[in-house]
Every structure is written in C-alpha cells, then in structure tokens.
Amino acid sequence: MAKIWQAKGNDLKEYVIRFNREAILILDLQDGIVYAAFLNGLLSGRFKFFLVESKVTTLANALRRAQDFIQVIKICVGDDFV
C-alpha cells in the first residue's frame, strides 16, 4: 500500500479507487497507518492541505471528504477535471 501514489495527471478519483482496491486486500489494517499511507500518496495540493488543516485522522473520514471534494470539482470545473 505504501507503493500507491497519485501520479501527476492522475486525478483524485482514480487515486481513491486504486488505493481502496489495495487497502481491502490487507487484513487487520490499523486505521492510522492506512490513513498515513493514503495521505503520503497524495500529490501536494488543495485537497491534501485541506485534510491536514482539517485534522482528519481516519481513512473513512478522508474518503468521505474526497468524495465531497470530487463533487465540488465536478460542479465547479466539470467532469474533464476530475
């Protein structure tokens, strides 16, 4: 899981999907560790800054915030951006 990164040009939605695919394969993951791996894999930018600033500490909360962020981008910018 620590090997999953959001590459440049790879949108947040795709990163979340790839990360979840890997995360569900690992049994007994500690939430703090899986969240740290998720955060470390994100590109620097508004969403990563928002997660840290909001003091999000769990993967579940981060994924909810990611879905909200993806929806905002779709509404404000369009599907091509997400």
mmCIF file of the N, C-alpha and C atoms, coordinates in Angstrom:
data_MODEL
# 
_entry.id   MODEL 
# 
loop_
_atom_site.group_PDB 
_atom_site.id 
_atom_site.type_symbol 
_atom_site.label_atom_id 
_atom_site.label_alt_id 
_atom_site.label_comp_id 
_atom_site.label_asym_id 
_atom_site.label_entity_id 
_atom_site.label_seq_id 
_atom_site.pdbx_PDB_ins_code 
_atom_site.Cartn_x 
_atom_site.Cartn_y 
_atom_site.Cartn_z 
_atom_site.occupancy 
_atom_site.B_iso_or_equiv 
_atom_site.pdbx_formal_charge 
_atom_site.auth_seq_id 
_atom_site.auth_comp_id 
_atom_site.auth_asym_id 
_atom_site.auth_atom_id 
_atom_site.pdbx_PDB_model_num 
ATOM 1   N N  . MET A 1 1  ? 0.806   -1.190 0.000   1.00 0.00 ? 1  MET A N  1 
ATOM 2   C CA . MET A 1 1  ? 0.000   0.000  0.000   1.00 0.00 ? 1  MET A CA 1 
ATOM 3   C C  . MET A 1 1  ? 0.849   1.253  0.000   1.00 0.00 ? 1  MET A C  1 
ATOM 4   N N  . ALA A 1 2  ? 1.966   1.193  0.646   1.00 0.00 ? 2  ALA A N  1 
ATOM 5   C CA . ALA A 1 2  ? 2.827   2.366  0.683   1.00 0.00 ? 2  ALA A CA 1 
ATOM 6   C C  . ALA A 1 2  ? 3.356   2.691  -0.708  1.00 0.00 ? 2  ALA A C  1 
ATOM 7   N N  . LYS A 1 3  ? 3.170   1.784  -1.654  1.00 0.00 ? 3  LYS A N  1 
ATOM 8   C CA . LYS A 1 3  ? 3.662   1.996  -3.007  1.00 0.00 ? 3  LYS A CA 1 
ATOM 9   C C  . LYS A 1 3  ? 2.622   2.665  -3.910  1.00 0.00 ? 3  LYS A C  1 
ATOM 10  N N  . ILE A 1 4  ? 1.455   2.969  -3.395  1.00 0.00 ? 4  ILE A N  1 
ATOM 11  C CA . ILE A 1 4  ? 0.417   3.602  -4.203  1.00 0.00 ? 4  ILE A CA 1 
ATOM 12  C C  . ILE A 1 4  ? 0.560   5.109  -4.081  1.00 0.00 ? 4  ILE A C  1 
ATOM 13  N N  . TRP A 1 5  ? 0.790   5.739  -5.225  1.00 0.00 ? 5  TRP A N  1 
ATOM 14  C CA . TRP A 1 5  ? 0.976   7.184  -5.266  1.00 0.00 ? 5  TRP A CA 1 
ATOM 15  C C  . TRP A 1 5  ? 0.030   7.782  -6.290  1.00 0.00 ? 5  TRP A C  1 
ATOM 16  N N  . GLN A 1 6  ? -0.358  9.011  -6.067  1.00 0.00 ? 6  GLN A N  1 
ATOM 17  C CA . GLN A 1 6  ? -1.142  9.746  -7.048  1.00 0.00 ? 6  GLN A CA 1 
ATOM 18  C C  . GLN A 1 6  ? -0.151  10.418 -7.997  1.00 0.00 ? 6  GLN A C  1 
ATOM 19  N N  . ALA A 1 7  ? -0.020  9.866  -9.167  1.00 0.00 ? 7  ALA A N  1 
ATOM 20  C CA . ALA A 1 7  ? 0.924   10.407 -10.142 1.00 0.00 ? 7  ALA A CA 1 
ATOM 21  C C  . ALA A 1 7  ? 0.410   11.712 -10.725 1.00 0.00 ? 7  ALA A C  1 
ATOM 22  N N  . LYS A 1 8  ? 1.330   12.543 -11.194 1.00 0.00 ? 8  LYS A N  1 
ATOM 23  C CA . LYS A 1 8  ? 0.919   13.774 -11.874 1.00 0.00 ? 8  LYS A CA 1 
ATOM 24  C C  . LYS A 1 8  ? 0.018   13.402 -13.034 1.00 0.00 ? 8  LYS A C  1 
ATOM 25  N N  . GLY A 1 9  ? -1.049  14.138 -13.169 1.00 0.00 ? 9  GLY A N  1 
ATOM 26  C CA . GLY A 1 9  ? -2.011  13.857 -14.230 1.00 0.00 ? 9  GLY A CA 1 
ATOM 27  C C  . GLY A 1 9  ? -3.039  12.814 -13.827 1.00 0.00 ? 9  GLY A C  1 
ATOM 28  N N  . ASN A 1 10 ? -2.849  12.183 -12.676 1.00 0.00 ? 10 ASN A N  1 
ATOM 29  C CA . ASN A 1 10 ? -3.786  11.188 -12.162 1.00 0.00 ? 10 ASN A CA 1 
ATOM 30  C C  . ASN A 1 10 ? -4.742  11.899 -11.223 1.00 0.00 ? 10 ASN A C  1 
ATOM 31  N N  . ASP A 1 11 ? -6.022  11.881 -11.531 1.00 0.00 ? 11 ASP A N  1 
ATOM 32  C CA . ASP A 1 11 ? -6.971  12.632 -10.718 1.00 0.00 ? 11 ASP A CA 1 
ATOM 33  C C  . ASP A 1 11 ? -7.243  11.950 -9.373  1.00 0.00 ? 11 ASP A C  1 
ATOM 34  N N  . LEU A 1 12 ? -7.835  12.700 -8.483  1.00 0.00 ? 12 LEU A N  1 
ATOM 35  C CA . LEU A 1 12 ? -8.126  12.231 -7.125  1.00 0.00 ? 12 LEU A CA 1 
ATOM 36  C C  . LEU A 1 12 ? -9.043  11.012 -7.150  1.00 0.00 ? 12 LEU A C  1 
ATOM 37  N N  . LYS A 1 13 ? -10.034 11.036 -8.007  1.00 0.00 ? 13 LYS A N  1 
ATOM 38  C CA . LYS A 1 13 ? -10.987 9.924  -8.086  1.00 0.00 ? 13 LYS A CA 1 
ATOM 39  C C  . LYS A 1 13 ? -10.268 8.611  -8.402  1.00 0.00 ? 13 LYS A C  1 
ATOM 40  N N  . GLU A 1 14 ? -9.377  8.631  -9.367  1.00 0.00 ? 14 GLU A N  1 
ATOM 41  C CA . GLU A 1 14 ? -8.637  7.424  -9.753  1.00 0.00 ? 14 GLU A CA 1 
ATOM 42  C C  . GLU A 1 14 ? -7.721  6.961  -8.619  1.00 0.00 ? 14 GLU A C  1 
ATOM 43  N N  . TYR A 1 15 ? -7.080  7.895  -7.948  1.00 0.00 ? 15 TYR A N  1 
ATOM 44  C CA . TYR A 1 15 ? -6.215  7.540  -6.823  1.00 0.00 ? 15 TYR A CA 1 
ATOM 45  C C  . TYR A 1 15 ? -7.017  6.863  -5.714  1.00 0.00 ? 15 TYR A C  1 
ATOM 46  N N  . VAL A 1 16 ? -8.178  7.413  -5.387  1.00 0.00 ? 16 VAL A N  1 
ATOM 47  C CA . VAL A 1 16 ? -9.029  6.836  -4.333  1.00 0.00 ? 16 VAL A CA 1 
ATOM 48  C C  . VAL A 1 16 ? -9.441  5.417  -4.712  1.00 0.00 ? 16 VAL A C  1 
ATOM 49  N N  . ILE A 1 17 ? -9.813  5.214  -5.957  1.00 0.00 ? 17 ILE A N  1 
ATOM 50  C CA . ILE A 1 17 ? -10.212 3.874  -6.417  1.00 0.00 ? 17 ILE A CA 1 
ATOM 51  C C  . ILE A 1 17 ? -9.049  2.891  -6.290  1.00 0.00 ? 17 ILE A C  1 
ATOM 52  N N  . ARG A 1 18 ? -7.874  3.270  -6.787  1.00 0.00 ? 18 ARG A N  1 
ATOM 53  C CA . ARG A 1 18 ? -6.704  2.376  -6.715  1.00 0.00 ? 18 ARG A CA 1 
ATOM 54  C C  . ARG A 1 18 ? -6.317  2.093  -5.272  1.00 0.00 ? 18 ARG A C  1 
ATOM 55  N N  . PHE A 1 19 ? -6.344  3.125  -4.429  1.00 0.00 ? 19 PHE A N  1 
ATOM 56  C CA . PHE A 1 19 ? -5.964  2.944  -3.037  1.00 0.00 ? 19 PHE A CA 1 
ATOM 57  C C  . PHE A 1 19 ? -6.926  1.980  -2.341  1.00 0.00 ? 19 PHE A C  1 
ATOM 58  N N  . ASN A 1 20 ? -8.216  2.149  -2.551  1.00 0.00 ? 20 ASN A N  1 
ATOM 59  C CA . ASN A 1 20 ? -9.214  1.268  -1.931  1.00 0.00 ? 20 ASN A CA 1 
ATOM 60  C C  . ASN A 1 20 ? -9.065  -0.173 -2.382  1.00 0.00 ? 20 ASN A C  1 
ATOM 61  N N  . ARG A 1 21 ? -8.771  -0.366 -3.658  1.00 0.00 ? 21 ARG A N  1 
ATOM 62  C CA . ARG A 1 21 ? -8.569  -1.732 -4.171  1.00 0.00 ? 21 ARG A CA 1 
ATOM 63  C C  . ARG A 1 21 ? -7.459  -2.448 -3.421  1.00 0.00 ? 21 ARG A C  1 
ATOM 64  N N  . GLU A 1 22 ? -6.394  -1.739 -3.126  1.00 0.00 ? 22 GLU A N  1 
ATOM 65  C CA . GLU A 1 22 ? -5.277  -2.332 -2.397  1.00 0.00 ? 22 GLU A CA 1 
ATOM 66  C C  . GLU A 1 22 ? -5.591  -2.478 -0.907  1.00 0.00 ? 22 GLU A C  1 
ATOM 67  N N  . ALA A 1 23 ? -6.235  -1.490 -0.335  1.00 0.00 ? 23 ALA A N  1 
ATOM 68  C CA . ALA A 1 23 ? -6.497  -1.484 1.106   1.00 0.00 ? 23 ALA A CA 1 
ATOM 69  C C  . ALA A 1 23 ? -7.398  -2.648 1.526   1.00 0.00 ? 23 ALA A C  1 
ATOM 70  N N  . ILE A 1 24 ? -8.369  -2.988 0.700   1.00 0.00 ? 24 ILE A N  1 
ATOM 71  C CA . ILE A 1 24 ? -9.289  -4.064 1.087   1.00 0.00 ? 24 ILE A CA 1 
ATOM 72  C C  . ILE A 1 24 ? -8.633  -5.440 1.043   1.00 0.00 ? 24 ILE A C  1 
ATOM 73  N N  . LEU A 1 25 ? -7.493  -5.535 0.398   1.00 0.00 ? 25 LEU A N  1 
ATOM 74  C CA . LEU A 1 25 ? -6.790  -6.819 0.314   1.00 0.00 ? 25 LEU A CA 1 
ATOM 75  C C  . LEU A 1 25 ? -5.961  -7.124 1.563   1.00 0.00 ? 25 LEU A C  1 
ATOM 76  N N  . ILE A 1 26 ? -5.731  -6.129 2.383   1.00 0.00 ? 26 ILE A N  1 
ATOM 77  C CA . ILE A 1 26 ? -4.870  -6.308 3.553   1.00 0.00 ? 26 ILE A CA 1 
ATOM 78  C C  . ILE A 1 26 ? -5.736  -6.455 4.802   1.00 0.00 ? 26 ILE A C  1 
ATOM 79  N N  . LEU A 1 27 ? -5.549  -7.563 5.489   1.00 0.00 ? 27 LEU A N  1 
ATOM 80  C CA . LEU A 1 27 ? -6.318  -7.832 6.698   1.00 0.00 ? 27 LEU A CA 1 
ATOM 81  C C  . LEU A 1 27 ? -5.744  -7.094 7.898   1.00 0.00 ? 27 LEU A C  1 
ATOM 82  N N  . ASP A 1 28 ? -6.594  -6.732 8.821   1.00 0.00 ? 28 ASP A N  1 
ATOM 83  C CA . ASP A 1 28 ? -6.205  -6.131 10.093  1.00 0.00 ? 28 ASP A CA 1 
ATOM 84  C C  . ASP A 1 28 ? -5.352  -4.869 9.956   1.00 0.00 ? 28 ASP A C  1 
ATOM 85  N N  . LEU A 1 29 ? -5.726  -4.015 9.033   1.00 0.00 ? 29 LEU A N  1 
ATOM 86  C CA . LEU A 1 29 ? -5.016  -2.748 8.880   1.00 0.00 ? 29 LEU A CA 1 
ATOM 87  C C  . LEU A 1 29 ? -5.365  -1.810 10.016  1.00 0.00 ? 29 LEU A C  1 
ATOM 88  N N  . GLN A 1 30 ? -4.380  -1.172 10.573  1.00 0.00 ? 30 GLN A N  1 
ATOM 89  C CA . GLN A 1 30 ? -4.637  -0.149 11.581  1.00 0.00 ? 30 GLN A CA 1 
ATOM 90  C C  . GLN A 1 30 ? -4.988  1.131  10.848  1.00 0.00 ? 30 GLN A C  1 
ATOM 91  N N  . ASP A 1 31 ? -6.092  1.779  11.277  1.00 0.00 ? 31 ASP A N  1 
ATOM 92  C CA . ASP A 1 31 ? -6.596  2.934  10.558  1.00 0.00 ? 31 ASP A CA 1 
ATOM 93  C C  . ASP A 1 31 ? -5.573  4.058  10.469  1.00 0.00 ? 31 ASP A C  1 
ATOM 94  N N  . GLY A 1 32 ? -4.837  4.300  11.518  1.00 0.00 ? 32 GLY A N  1 
ATOM 95  C CA . GLY A 1 32 ? -3.838  5.363  11.486  1.00 0.00 ? 32 GLY A CA 1 
ATOM 96  C C  . GLY A 1 32 ? -2.763  5.118  10.448  1.00 0.00 ? 32 GLY A C  1 
ATOM 97  N N  . ILE A 1 33 ? -2.368  3.865  10.297  1.00 0.00 ? 33 ILE A N  1 
ATOM 98  C CA . ILE A 1 33 ? -1.330  3.514  9.328   1.00 0.00 ? 33 ILE A CA 1 
ATOM 99  C C  . ILE A 1 33 ? -1.868  3.624  7.910   1.00 0.00 ? 33 ILE A C  1 
ATOM 100 N N  . VAL A 1 34 ? -3.065  3.121  7.676   1.00 0.00 ? 34 VAL A N  1 
ATOM 101 C CA . VAL A 1 34 ? -3.631  3.180  6.332   1.00 0.00 ? 34 VAL A CA 1 
ATOM 102 C C  . VAL A 1 34 ? -3.938  4.628  5.943   1.00 0.00 ? 34 VAL A C  1 
ATOM 103 N N  . TYR A 1 35 ? -4.372  5.441  6.903   1.00 0.00 ? 35 TYR A N  1 
ATOM 104 C CA . TYR A 1 35 ? -4.604  6.853  6.599   1.00 0.00 ? 35 TYR A CA 1 
ATOM 105 C C  . TYR A 1 35 ? -3.287  7.565  6.265   1.00 0.00 ? 35 TYR A C  1 
ATOM 106 N N  . ALA A 1 36 ? -2.244  7.269  7.022   1.00 0.00 ? 36 ALA A N  1 
ATOM 107 C CA . ALA A 1 36 ? -0.936  7.873  6.749   1.00 0.00 ? 36 ALA A CA 1 
ATOM 108 C C  . ALA A 1 36 ? -0.450  7.493  5.356   1.00 0.00 ? 36 ALA A C  1 
ATOM 109 N N  . ALA A 1 37 ? -0.657  6.249  4.951   1.00 0.00 ? 37 ALA A N  1 
ATOM 110 C CA . ALA A 1 37 ? -0.259  5.809  3.607   1.00 0.00 ? 37 ALA A CA 1 
ATOM 111 C C  . ALA A 1 37 ? -1.077  6.552  2.547   1.00 0.00 ? 37 ALA A C  1 
ATOM 112 N N  . PHE A 1 38 ? -2.375  6.729  2.783   1.00 0.00 ? 38 PHE A N  1 
ATOM 113 C CA . PHE A 1 38 ? -3.231  7.464  1.860   1.00 0.00 ? 38 PHE A CA 1 
ATOM 114 C C  . PHE A 1 38 ? -2.749  8.904  1.707   1.00 0.00 ? 38 PHE A C  1 
ATOM 115 N N  . LEU A 1 39 ? -2.501  9.542  2.831   1.00 0.00 ? 39 LEU A N  1 
ATOM 116 C CA . LEU A 1 39 ? -2.064  10.940 2.827   1.00 0.00 ? 39 LEU A CA 1 
ATOM 117 C C  . LEU A 1 39 ? -0.700  11.094 2.160   1.00 0.00 ? 39 LEU A C  1 
ATOM 118 N N  . ASN A 1 40 ? 0.218   10.197 2.471   1.00 0.00 ? 40 ASN A N  1 
ATOM 119 C CA . ASN A 1 40 ? 1.561   10.266 1.880   1.00 0.00 ? 40 ASN A CA 1 
ATOM 120 C C  . ASN A 1 40 ? 1.541   10.056 0.370   1.00 0.00 ? 40 ASN A C  1 
ATOM 121 N N  . GLY A 1 41 ? 0.582   9.294  -0.113  1.00 0.00 ? 41 GLY A N  1 
ATOM 122 C CA . GLY A 1 41 ? 0.485   9.032  -1.541  1.00 0.00 ? 41 GLY A CA 1 
ATOM 123 C C  . GLY A 1 41 ? -0.155  10.150 -2.349  1.00 0.00 ? 41 GLY A C  1 
ATOM 124 N N  . LEU A 1 42 ? -0.835  11.062 -1.672  1.00 0.00 ? 42 LEU A N  1 
ATOM 125 C CA . LEU A 1 42 ? -1.492  12.171 -2.367  1.00 0.00 ? 42 LEU A CA 1 
ATOM 126 C C  . LEU A 1 42 ? -0.482  13.185 -2.879  1.00 0.00 ? 42 LEU A C  1 
ATOM 127 N N  . LEU A 1 43 ? -0.771  13.740 -4.049  1.00 0.00 ? 43 LEU A N  1 
ATOM 128 C CA . LEU A 1 43 ? 0.018   14.861 -4.533  1.00 0.00 ? 43 LEU A CA 1 
ATOM 129 C C  . LEU A 1 43 ? -0.227  16.065 -3.635  1.00 0.00 ? 43 LEU A C  1 
ATOM 130 N N  . SER A 1 44 ? 0.765   16.902 -3.494  1.00 0.00 ? 44 SER A N  1 
ATOM 131 C CA . SER A 1 44 ? 0.566   18.145 -2.760  1.00 0.00 ? 44 SER A CA 1 
ATOM 132 C C  . SER A 1 44 ? -0.425  18.994 -3.525  1.00 0.00 ? 44 SER A C  1 
ATOM 133 N N  . GLY A 1 45 ? -1.325  19.605 -2.798  1.00 0.00 ? 45 GLY A N  1 
ATOM 134 C CA . GLY A 1 45 ? -2.336  20.442 -3.434  1.00 0.00 ? 45 GLY A CA 1 
ATOM 135 C C  . GLY A 1 45 ? -3.433  20.797 -2.458  1.00 0.00 ? 45 GLY A C  1 
ATOM 136 N N  . ARG A 1 46 ? -4.495  21.366 -2.985  1.00 0.00 ? 46 ARG A N  1 
ATOM 137 C CA . ARG A 1 46 ? -5.598  21.848 -2.146  1.00 0.00 ? 46 ARG A CA 1 
ATOM 138 C C  . ARG A 1 46 ? -6.207  20.761 -1.275  1.00 0.00 ? 46 ARG A C  1 
ATOM 139 N N  . PHE A 1 47 ? -6.442  19.585 -1.854  1.00 0.00 ? 47 PHE A N  1 
ATOM 140 C CA . PHE A 1 47 ? -7.100  18.540 -1.085  1.00 0.00 ? 47 PHE A CA 1 
ATOM 141 C C  . PHE A 1 47 ? -6.219  18.036 0.051   1.00 0.00 ? 47 PHE A C  1 
ATOM 142 N N  . LYS A 1 48 ? -4.960  17.793 -0.228  1.00 0.00 ? 48 LYS A N  1 
ATOM 143 C CA . LYS A 1 48 ? -4.047  17.320 0.818   1.00 0.00 ? 48 LYS A CA 1 
ATOM 144 C C  . LYS A 1 48 ? -3.929  18.366 1.922   1.00 0.00 ? 48 LYS A C  1 
ATOM 145 N N  . PHE A 1 49 ? -3.792  19.629 1.526   1.00 0.00 ? 49 PHE A N  1 
ATOM 146 C CA . PHE A 1 49 ? -3.727  20.717 2.504   1.00 0.00 ? 49 PHE A CA 1 
ATOM 147 C C  . PHE A 1 49 ? -4.998  20.743 3.345   1.00 0.00 ? 49 PHE A C  1 
ATOM 148 N N  . PHE A 1 50 ? -6.144  20.596 2.703   1.00 0.00 ? 50 PHE A N  1 
ATOM 149 C CA . PHE A 1 50 ? -7.423  20.601 3.398   1.00 0.00 ? 50 PHE A CA 1 
ATOM 150 C C  . PHE A 1 50 ? -7.508  19.476 4.434   1.00 0.00 ? 50 PHE A C  1 
ATOM 151 N N  . LEU A 1 51 ? -7.063  18.273 4.069   1.00 0.00 ? 51 LEU A N  1 
ATOM 152 C CA . LEU A 1 51 ? -7.107  17.151 5.014   1.00 0.00 ? 51 LEU A CA 1 
ATOM 153 C C  . LEU A 1 51 ? -6.258  17.429 6.249   1.00 0.00 ? 51 LEU A C  1 
ATOM 154 N N  . VAL A 1 52 ? -5.062  17.925 6.027   1.00 0.00 ? 52 VAL A N  1 
ATOM 155 C CA . VAL A 1 52 ? -4.159  18.213 7.147   1.00 0.00 ? 52 VAL A CA 1 
ATOM 156 C C  . VAL A 1 52 ? -4.706  19.362 7.987   1.00 0.00 ? 52 VAL A C  1 
ATOM 157 N N  . GLU A 1 53 ? -5.145  20.410 7.328   1.00 0.00 ? 53 GLU A N  1 
ATOM 158 C CA . GLU A 1 53 ? -5.681  21.572 8.036   1.00 0.00 ? 53 GLU A CA 1 
ATOM 159 C C  . GLU A 1 53 ? -6.925  21.215 8.847   1.00 0.00 ? 53 GLU A C  1 
ATOM 160 N N  . SER A 1 54 ? -7.756  20.324 8.320   1.00 0.00 ? 54 SER A N  1 
ATOM 161 C CA . SER A 1 54 ? -8.994  19.915 8.996   1.00 0.00 ? 54 SER A CA 1 
ATOM 162 C C  . SER A 1 54 ? -8.749  18.885 10.092  1.00 0.00 ? 54 SER A C  1 
ATOM 163 N N  . LYS A 1 55 ? -7.512  18.458 10.218  1.00 0.00 ? 55 LYS A N  1 
ATOM 164 C CA . LYS A 1 55 ? -7.126  17.467 11.233  1.00 0.00 ? 55 LYS A CA 1 
ATOM 165 C C  . LYS A 1 55 ? -7.866  16.142 11.078  1.00 0.00 ? 55 LYS A C  1 
ATOM 166 N N  . VAL A 1 56 ? -8.062  15.749 9.827   1.00 0.00 ? 56 VAL A N  1 
ATOM 167 C CA . VAL A 1 56 ? -8.648  14.449 9.530   1.00 0.00 ? 56 VAL A CA 1 
ATOM 168 C C  . VAL A 1 56 ? -7.634  13.390 9.960   1.00 0.00 ? 56 VAL A C  1 
ATOM 169 N N  . THR A 1 57 ? -8.096  12.345 10.646  1.00 0.00 ? 57 THR A N  1 
ATOM 170 C CA . THR A 1 57 ? -7.166  11.337 11.162  1.00 0.00 ? 57 THR A CA 1 
ATOM 171 C C  . THR A 1 57 ? -7.532  9.905  10.782  1.00 0.00 ? 57 THR A C  1 
ATOM 172 N N  . THR A 1 58 ? -8.663  9.721  10.095  1.00 0.00 ? 58 THR A N  1 
ATOM 173 C CA . THR A 1 58 ? -9.059  8.365  9.728   1.00 0.00 ? 58 THR A CA 1 
ATOM 174 C C  . THR A 1 58 ? -9.261  8.269  8.219   1.00 0.00 ? 58 THR A C  1 
ATOM 175 N N  . LEU A 1 59 ? -9.042  7.081  7.691   1.00 0.00 ? 59 LEU A N  1 
ATOM 176 C CA . LEU A 1 59 ? -9.239  6.867  6.268   1.00 0.00 ? 59 LEU A CA 1 
ATOM 177 C C  . LEU A 1 59 ? -10.702 7.060  5.896   1.00 0.00 ? 59 LEU A C  1 
ATOM 178 N N  . ALA A 1 60 ? -11.604 6.567  6.710   1.00 0.00 ? 60 ALA A N  1 
ATOM 179 C CA . ALA A 1 60 ? -13.029 6.709  6.403   1.00 0.00 ? 60 ALA A CA 1 
ATOM 180 C C  . ALA A 1 60 ? -13.411 8.178  6.246   1.00 0.00 ? 60 ALA A C  1 
ATOM 181 N N  . ASN A 1 61 ? -12.955 9.007  7.156   1.00 0.00 ? 61 ASN A N  1 
ATOM 182 C CA . ASN A 1 61 ? -13.252 10.431 7.079   1.00 0.00 ? 61 ASN A CA 1 
ATOM 183 C C  . ASN A 1 61 ? -12.591 11.056 5.856   1.00 0.00 ? 61 ASN A C  1 
ATOM 184 N N  . ALA A 1 62 ? -11.367 10.674 5.567   1.00 0.00 ? 62 ALA A N  1 
ATOM 185 C CA . ALA A 1 62 ? -10.663 11.202 4.397   1.00 0.00 ? 62 ALA A CA 1 
ATOM 186 C C  . ALA A 1 62 ? -11.383 10.819 3.105   1.00 0.00 ? 62 ALA A C  1 
ATOM 187 N N  . LEU A 1 63 ? -11.888 9.598  3.032   1.00 0.00 ? 63 LEU A N  1 
ATOM 188 C CA . LEU A 1 63 ? -12.594 9.160  1.831   1.00 0.00 ? 63 LEU A CA 1 
ATOM 189 C C  . LEU A 1 63 ? -13.912 9.904  1.660   1.00 0.00 ? 63 LEU A C  1 
ATOM 190 N N  . ARG A 1 64 ? -14.610 10.170 2.767   1.00 0.00 ? 64 ARG A N  1 
ATOM 191 C CA . ARG A 1 64 ? -15.833 10.990 2.685   1.00 0.00 ? 64 ARG A CA 1 
ATOM 192 C C  . ARG A 1 64 ? -15.500 12.380 2.172   1.00 0.00 ? 64 ARG A C  1 
ATOM 193 N N  . ARG A 1 65 ? -14.429 12.952 2.703   1.00 0.00 ? 65 ARG A N  1 
ATOM 194 C CA . ARG A 1 65 ? -14.004 14.291 2.261   1.00 0.00 ? 65 ARG A CA 1 
ATOM 195 C C  . ARG A 1 65 ? -13.570 14.265 0.801   1.00 0.00 ? 65 ARG A C  1 
ATOM 196 N N  . ALA A 1 66 ? -12.936 13.186 0.381   1.00 0.00 ? 66 ALA A N  1 
ATOM 197 C CA . ALA A 1 66 ? -12.516 13.064 -1.016  1.00 0.00 ? 66 ALA A CA 1 
ATOM 198 C C  . ALA A 1 66 ? -13.731 13.061 -1.944  1.00 0.00 ? 66 ALA A C  1 
ATOM 199 N N  . GLN A 1 67 ? -14.764 12.297 -1.575  1.00 0.00 ? 67 GLN A N  1 
ATOM 200 C CA . GLN A 1 67 ? -15.974 12.270 -2.395  1.00 0.00 ? 67 GLN A CA 1 
ATOM 201 C C  . GLN A 1 67 ? -16.614 13.650 -2.485  1.00 0.00 ? 67 GLN A C  1 
ATOM 202 N N  . ASP A 1 68 ? -16.657 14.359 -1.357  1.00 0.00 ? 68 ASP A N  1 
ATOM 203 C CA . ASP A 1 68 ? -17.195 15.722 -1.357  1.00 0.00 ? 68 ASP A CA 1 
ATOM 204 C C  . ASP A 1 68 ? -16.361 16.629 -2.258  1.00 0.00 ? 68 ASP A C  1 
ATOM 205 N N  . PHE A 1 69 ? -15.047 16.513 -2.161  1.00 0.00 ? 69 PHE A N  1 
ATOM 206 C CA . PHE A 1 69 ? -14.141 17.339 -2.955  1.00 0.00 ? 69 PHE A CA 1 
ATOM 207 C C  . PHE A 1 69 ? -14.307 17.041 -4.451  1.00 0.00 ? 69 PHE A C  1 
ATOM 208 N N  . ILE A 1 70 ? -14.435 15.774 -4.793  1.00 0.00 ? 70 ILE A N  1 
ATOM 209 C CA . ILE A 1 70 ? -14.634 15.368 -6.186  1.00 0.00 ? 70 ILE A CA 1 
ATOM 210 C C  . ILE A 1 70 ? -15.932 15.964 -6.724  1.00 0.00 ? 70 ILE A C  1 
ATOM 211 N N  . GLN A 1 71 ? -16.991 15.937 -5.928  1.00 0.00 ? 71 GLN A N  1 
ATOM 212 C CA . GLN A 1 71 ? -18.272 16.520 -6.346  1.00 0.00 ? 71 GLN A CA 1 
ATOM 213 C C  . GLN A 1 71 ? -18.155 18.023 -6.569  1.00 0.00 ? 71 GLN A C  1 
ATOM 214 N N  . VAL A 1 72 ? -17.459 18.708 -5.684  1.00 0.00 ? 72 VAL A N  1 
ATOM 215 C CA . VAL A 1 72 ? -17.273 20.152 -5.830  1.00 0.00 ? 72 VAL A CA 1 
ATOM 216 C C  . VAL A 1 72 ? -16.535 20.454 -7.135  1.00 0.00 ? 72 VAL A C  1 
ATOM 217 N N  . ILE A 1 73 ? -15.485 19.706 -7.412  1.00 0.00 ? 73 ILE A N  1 
ATOM 218 C CA . ILE A 1 73 ? -14.723 19.912 -8.645  1.00 0.00 ? 73 ILE A CA 1 
ATOM 219 C C  . ILE A 1 73 ? -15.606 19.670 -9.867  1.00 0.00 ? 73 ILE A C  1 
ATOM 220 N N  . LYS A 1 74 ? -16.408 18.596 -9.829  1.00 0.00 ? 74 LYS A N  1 
ATOM 221 C CA . LYS A 1 74 ? -17.306 18.307 -10.948 1.00 0.00 ? 74 LYS A CA 1 
ATOM 222 C C  . LYS A 1 74 ? -18.271 19.461 -11.192 1.00 0.00 ? 74 LYS A C  1 
ATOM 223 N N  . ILE A 1 75 ? -18.829 19.994 -10.128 1.00 0.00 ? 75 ILE A N  1 
ATOM 224 C CA . ILE A 1 75 ? -19.804 21.082 -10.240 1.00 0.00 ? 75 ILE A CA 1 
ATOM 225 C C  . ILE A 1 75 ? -19.142 22.364 -10.726 1.00 0.00 ? 75 ILE A C  1 
ATOM 226 N N  . CYS A 1 76 ? -17.998 22.685 -10.168 1.00 0.00 ? 76 CYS A N  1 
ATOM 227 C CA . CYS A 1 76 ? -17.350 23.971 -10.458 1.00 0.00 ? 76 CYS A CA 1 
ATOM 228 C C  . CYS A 1 76 ? -16.505 23.972 -11.724 1.00 0.00 ? 76 CYS A C  1 
ATOM 229 N N  . VAL A 1 77 ? -15.894 22.840 -12.048 1.00 0.00 ? 77 VAL A N  1 
ATOM 230 C CA . VAL A 1 77 ? -14.953 22.816 -13.157 1.00 0.00 ? 77 VAL A CA 1 
ATOM 231 C C  . VAL A 1 77 ? -15.454 21.919 -14.300 1.00 0.00 ? 77 VAL A C  1 
ATOM 232 N N  . GLY A 1 78 ? -16.079 20.846 -13.955 1.00 0.00 ? 78 GLY A N  1 
ATOM 233 C CA . GLY A 1 78 ? -16.572 19.916 -14.964 1.00 0.00 ? 78 GLY A CA 1 
ATOM 234 C C  . GLY A 1 78 ? -15.928 18.558 -14.839 1.00 0.00 ? 78 GLY A C  1 
ATOM 235 N N  . ASP A 1 79 ? -16.528 17.589 -15.512 1.00 0.00 ? 79 ASP A N  1 
ATOM 236 C CA . ASP A 1 79 ? -16.059 16.199 -15.432 1.00 0.00 ? 79 ASP A CA 1 
ATOM 237 C C  . ASP A 1 79 ? -14.665 15.999 -16.001 1.00 0.00 ? 79 ASP A C  1 
ATOM 238 N N  . ASP A 1 80 ? -14.241 16.832 -16.925 1.00 0.00 ? 80 ASP A N  1 
ATOM 239 C CA . ASP A 1 80 ? -12.919 16.661 -17.517 1.00 0.00 ? 80 ASP A CA 1 
ATOM 240 C C  . ASP A 1 80 ? -11.799 16.855 -16.507 1.00 0.00 ? 80 ASP A C  1 
ATOM 241 N N  . PHE A 1 81 ? -12.037 17.657 -15.480 1.00 0.00 ? 81 PHE A N  1 
ATOM 242 C CA . PHE A 1 81 ? -11.013 17.929 -14.477 1.00 0.00 ? 81 PHE A CA 1 
ATOM 243 C C  . PHE A 1 81 ? -10.867 16.793 -13.497 1.00 0.00 ? 81 PHE A C  1 
ATOM 244 N N  . VAL A 1 82 ? -11.981 16.140 -13.139 1.00 0.00 ? 82 VAL A N  1 
ATOM 245 C CA . VAL A 1 82 ? -11.967 15.066 -12.168 1.00 0.00 ? 82 VAL A CA 1 
ATOM 246 C C  . VAL A 1 82 ? -11.597 13.823 -12.862 1.00 0.00 ? 82 VAL A C  1 
# 
